[in-house]
């Protein structure tokens, strides 16, 4: 999480400008592996309450899309159905087209984690085609994305690269659990991403409105300290880890 000191630096001023134009802030923290069991016990986690998800990314073997700052993703969500997103990062909220900002499915969010932050713009959608069937080769990848999503993709993807030319990277098996600790007073989300090689990433996160960022950061850090949950571990990003794993797998074939 961004510290109070960091918020007084040039980077802190930049962050405040991004936050002003964002719809929300998501504070994120990945935990060191040695703390998984103790953190779960401290938070009263019941793994049987977790929602199961399958996450698929779409990119080239060389991750050309990711290098352009674009992420294309689809998910299968237990009990909720499929969804998809085209994400662009980093972005400057003030530079985004007004017509996009008016769309209810378009979200601008600042992700803040220890050591850094990024502002992203996500255009969400509900696929008309089954994600399971599509990734199995029974339909064009573009059918997973809406017309607006495809236009957003075409505007920001490398020239000449189409959605239907992308490879399927995945799936990642994900367990997501929503917690409401009384002493925190707000929702906390725990996610465990399970990679095919046995690697795991556990992330804790909470969302807040732009004007609440500093207060909620301090509140969250105090809460985690009271539970002896470490906040100084080297941070891992779920998407970056997934893309790099599957890119290496594609190159090894």
ROGU-468770 format. One record per residue (C-alpha): residue number from 0; x, z, y. Coordinates in nm, 2 decimals. Layout:
BEGIN
{NUM, {X, Z, Y}}
...
# end
This chain:
BEGIN
{0, {0.00, 0.00, 0.00}}
{1, {0.12, -0.06, 0.36}}
{2, {0.25, 0.26, 0.50}}
{3, {0.18, 0.40, 0.85}}
{4, {0.54, 0.31, 0.95}}
{5, {0.50, -0.05, 0.84}}
{6, {0.19, -0.09, 1.05}}
{7, {0.40, -0.03, 1.36}}
{8, {0.65, -0.31, 1.29}}
{9, {0.62, -0.68, 1.37}}
{10, {0.49, -0.73, 1.02}}
{11, {0.23, -0.46, 1.09}}
{12, {0.11, -0.64, 1.40}}
{13, {0.08, -0.96, 1.20}}
{14, {-0.11, -0.77, 0.94}}
{15, {-0.36, -0.63, 1.20}}
{16, {-0.42, -0.98, 1.33}}
{17, {-0.49, -1.11, 0.98}}
{18, {-0.72, -0.82, 0.91}}
{19, {-0.92, -0.88, 1.22}}
{20, {-1.02, -1.22, 1.09}}
{21, {-1.08, -1.12, 0.73}}
{22, {-1.40, -1.03, 0.56}}
{23, {-1.24, -0.74, 0.36}}
{24, {-0.92, -0.58, 0.25}}
{25, {-0.83, -0.51, -0.11}}
{26, {-0.57, -0.24, -0.17}}
{27, {-0.39, -0.30, -0.50}}
{28, {-0.13, -0.10, -0.70}}
{29, {0.02, -0.19, -1.04}}
{30, {0.13, 0.10, -1.25}}
{31, {0.46, 0.13, -1.45}}
{32, {0.39, 0.10, -1.83}}
{33, {0.51, 0.45, -1.90}}
{34, {0.22, 0.59, -1.69}}
{35, {-0.07, 0.40, -1.85}}
{36, {-0.18, 0.68, -2.08}}
{37, {-0.14, 0.96, -1.84}}
{38, {-0.31, 0.77, -1.56}}
{39, {-0.61, 0.68, -1.79}}
{40, {-0.64, 1.05, -1.88}}
{41, {-0.61, 1.16, -1.52}}
{42, {-0.89, 0.92, -1.41}}
{43, {-1.11, 1.00, -1.71}}
{44, {-1.11, 0.64, -1.83}}
{45, {-1.33, 0.55, -2.13}}
{46, {-1.21, 0.21, -2.25}}
{47, {-1.54, 0.15, -2.42}}
{48, {-1.70, 0.12, -2.07}}
{49, {-1.47, -0.17, -1.98}}
{50, {-1.61, -0.52, -1.92}}
{51, {-1.43, -0.80, -2.12}}
{52, {-1.32, -1.11, -1.94}}
{53, {-1.14, -1.43, -2.03}}
{54, {-0.94, -1.59, -1.74}}
{55, {-0.83, -1.95, -1.74}}
{56, {-0.60, -2.11, -1.47}}
{57, {-0.56, -2.48, -1.41}}
{58, {-0.23, -2.63, -1.29}}
{59, {0.05, -2.87, -1.39}}
{60, {0.33, -2.77, -1.62}}
{61, {0.55, -2.75, -1.31}}
{62, {0.29, -2.54, -1.12}}
{63, {0.27, -2.80, -0.85}}
{64, {-0.07, -2.66, -0.74}}
{65, {0.06, -2.31, -0.71}}
{66, {0.36, -2.43, -0.51}}
{67, {0.11, -2.58, -0.26}}
{68, {-0.06, -2.24, -0.23}}
{69, {-0.37, -2.33, -0.43}}
{70, {-0.50, -2.15, -0.73}}
{71, {-0.78, -2.29, -0.95}}
{72, {-0.94, -2.05, -1.19}}
{73, {-1.24, -2.01, -1.42}}
{74, {-1.36, -1.70, -1.60}}
{75, {-1.59, -1.60, -1.88}}
{76, {-1.74, -1.26, -1.81}}
{77, {-1.91, -1.04, -2.06}}
{78, {-2.27, -0.98, -1.97}}
{79, {-2.25, -1.19, -1.66}}
{80, {-2.17, -1.55, -1.74}}
{81, {-1.91, -1.79, -1.61}}
{82, {-1.76, -1.82, -1.26}}
{83, {-1.49, -2.03, -1.09}}
{84, {-1.29, -2.01, -0.78}}
{85, {-1.05, -2.23, -0.57}}
{86, {-0.82, -2.01, -0.37}}
{87, {-0.58, -2.09, -0.09}}
{88, {-0.30, -1.86, 0.02}}
{89, {-0.16, -1.77, 0.26}}
{90, {-0.40, -1.85, 0.53}}
{91, {-0.46, -1.75, 0.89}}
{92, {-0.83, -1.67, 0.93}}
{93, {-0.85, -1.81, 1.29}}
{94, {-0.73, -2.15, 1.17}}
{95, {-1.00, -2.19, 0.90}}
{96, {-1.29, -2.43, 0.96}}
{97, {-1.60, -2.27, 1.10}}
{98, {-1.82, -2.46, 0.85}}
{99, {-1.64, -2.30, 0.56}}
{100, {-1.66, -1.95, 0.71}}
{101, {-2.04, -1.99, 0.73}}
{102, {-2.07, -2.04, 0.35}}
{103, {-2.18, -1.72, 0.17}}
{104, {-1.95, -1.82, -0.13}}
{105, {-1.64, -1.84, 0.10}}
{106, {-1.45, -1.52, 0.13}}
{107, {-1.14, -1.44, 0.34}}
{108, {-0.95, -1.13, 0.21}}
{109, {-0.63, -0.95, 0.28}}
{110, {-0.46, -0.82, -0.04}}
{111, {-0.23, -0.53, 0.04}}
{112, {0.01, -0.37, -0.21}}
{113, {0.33, -0.17, -0.18}}
{114, {0.59, -0.39, -0.02}}
{115, {0.37, -0.67, 0.10}}
{116, {0.04, -0.83, 0.18}}
{117, {-0.12, -1.18, 0.18}}
{118, {-0.44, -1.32, 0.33}}
{119, {-0.63, -1.56, 0.11}}
{120, {-0.94, -1.78, 0.13}}
{121, {-1.15, -1.81, -0.18}}
{122, {-1.44, -2.05, -0.24}}
{123, {-1.64, -1.92, -0.54}}
{124, {-1.89, -2.10, -0.76}}
{125, {-2.10, -2.09, -1.07}}
{126, {-2.01, -2.36, -1.32}}
{127, {-2.28, -2.60, -1.44}}
{128, {-2.08, -2.66, -1.76}}
{129, {-1.97, -2.40, -2.01}}
{130, {-1.62, -2.28, -1.94}}
{131, {-1.56, -2.23, -2.31}}
{132, {-1.66, -2.58, -2.39}}
{133, {-1.47, -2.73, -2.10}}
{134, {-1.14, -2.57, -2.18}}
{135, {-1.19, -2.68, -2.54}}
{136, {-1.19, -3.04, -2.42}}
{137, {-1.56, -3.11, -2.44}}
{138, {-1.60, -3.20, -2.07}}
{139, {-1.41, -3.28, -1.75}}
{140, {-1.24, -2.98, -1.58}}
{141, {-1.40, -3.09, -1.25}}
{142, {-1.75, -2.99, -1.39}}
{143, {-1.65, -2.63, -1.38}}
{144, {-1.63, -2.65, -1.00}}
{145, {-1.89, -2.72, -0.73}}
{146, {-1.89, -3.01, -0.49}}
{147, {-1.77, -2.78, -0.21}}
{148, {-1.50, -2.64, -0.43}}
{149, {-1.38, -2.99, -0.53}}
{150, {-1.36, -3.09, -0.16}}
{151, {-1.17, -2.77, -0.08}}
{152, {-0.93, -2.85, -0.36}}
{153, {-0.87, -3.21, -0.25}}
{154, {-0.80, -3.10, 0.10}}
{155, {-0.52, -2.86, 0.00}}
{156, {-0.38, -2.98, -0.33}}
{157, {-0.07, -3.20, -0.34}}
{158, {-0.16, -3.56, -0.26}}
{159, {-0.29, -3.76, -0.56}}
{160, {-0.34, -3.46, -0.78}}
{161, {-0.69, -3.43, -0.91}}
{162, {-0.86, -3.14, -1.09}}
{163, {-0.91, -3.35, -1.41}}
{164, {-0.54, -3.41, -1.43}}
{165, {-0.46, -3.03, -1.46}}
{166, {-0.36, -2.85, -1.77}}
{167, {-0.54, -2.54, -1.90}}
{168, {-0.33, -2.23, -1.86}}
{169, {-0.47, -1.95, -2.06}}
{170, {-0.67, -1.76, -2.15}}
{171, {-0.57, -1.42, -2.04}}
{172, {-0.77, -1.14, -2.19}}
{173, {-0.88, -0.88, -1.93}}
{174, {-1.05, -0.54, -1.95}}
{175, {-1.21, -0.43, -1.62}}
{176, {-1.35, -0.09, -1.55}}
{177, {-1.52, 0.04, -1.24}}
{178, {-1.46, 0.41, -1.16}}
{179, {-1.62, 0.64, -0.90}}
{180, {-1.39, 0.95, -0.87}}
{181, {-1.58, 1.22, -0.68}}
{182, {-1.26, 1.34, -0.50}}
{183, {-1.19, 0.98, -0.38}}
{184, {-1.54, 0.91, -0.26}}
{185, {-1.52, 0.54, -0.31}}
{186, {-1.51, 0.29, -0.60}}
{187, {-1.19, 0.24, -0.78}}
{188, {-1.14, -0.06, -1.01}}
{189, {-0.89, -0.06, -1.30}}
{190, {-0.79, -0.38, -1.47}}
{191, {-0.57, -0.43, -1.77}}
{192, {-0.44, -0.79, -1.82}}
{193, {-0.32, -0.86, -2.17}}
{194, {-0.08, -1.15, -2.20}}
{195, {-0.02, -1.34, -2.53}}
{196, {0.34, -1.21, -2.57}}
{197, {0.22, -0.85, -2.56}}
{198, {0.30, -0.79, -2.19}}
{199, {0.04, -0.58, -2.01}}
{200, {-0.03, -0.53, -1.64}}
{201, {-0.25, -0.24, -1.53}}
{202, {-0.38, -0.26, -1.17}}
{203, {-0.58, -0.01, -0.96}}
{204, {-0.76, -0.14, -0.66}}
{205, {-1.03, -0.06, -0.40}}
{206, {-1.19, -0.27, -0.13}}
{207, {-1.28, -0.17, 0.22}}
{208, {-1.38, -0.32, 0.55}}
{209, {-1.11, -0.45, 0.79}}
{210, {-1.14, -0.16, 1.03}}
{211, {-1.10, 0.10, 0.75}}
{212, {-0.76, -0.02, 0.61}}
{213, {-0.53, 0.25, 0.73}}
{214, {-0.77, 0.54, 0.66}}
{215, {-0.85, 0.41, 0.31}}
{216, {-0.48, 0.35, 0.23}}
{217, {-0.40, 0.72, 0.32}}
{218, {-0.70, 0.84, 0.13}}
{219, {-0.61, 0.64, -0.18}}
{220, {-0.24, 0.75, -0.17}}
{221, {-0.34, 1.11, -0.14}}
{222, {-0.59, 1.08, -0.43}}
{223, {-0.33, 0.91, -0.66}}
{224, {-0.07, 1.18, -0.57}}
{225, {-0.32, 1.45, -0.66}}
{226, {-0.35, 1.29, -1.01}}
{227, {0.03, 1.24, -1.05}}
{228, {-0.02, 0.87, -1.06}}
{229, {0.30, 0.69, -0.95}}
{230, {0.28, 0.46, -0.65}}
{231, {0.65, 0.36, -0.61}}
{232, {0.68, 0.13, -0.91}}
{233, {0.80, -0.23, -0.88}}
{234, {0.49, -0.44, -0.82}}
{235, {0.38, -0.73, -1.05}}
{236, {0.12, -0.98, -0.96}}
{237, {-0.13, -1.08, -1.23}}
{238, {-0.17, -1.44, -1.14}}
{239, {0.20, -1.51, -1.09}}
{240, {0.28, -1.36, -1.42}}
{241, {0.01, -1.56, -1.60}}
{242, {0.11, -1.89, -1.44}}
{243, {0.48, -1.84, -1.52}}
{244, {0.40, -1.75, -1.88}}
{245, {0.18, -2.05, -1.95}}
{246, {0.41, -2.29, -1.76}}
{247, {0.70, -2.18, -1.98}}
{248, {0.47, -2.23, -2.29}}
{249, {0.38, -2.58, -2.18}}
{250, {0.74, -2.68, -2.13}}
{251, {0.83, -2.55, -2.47}}
{252, {0.59, -2.77, -2.66}}
# end
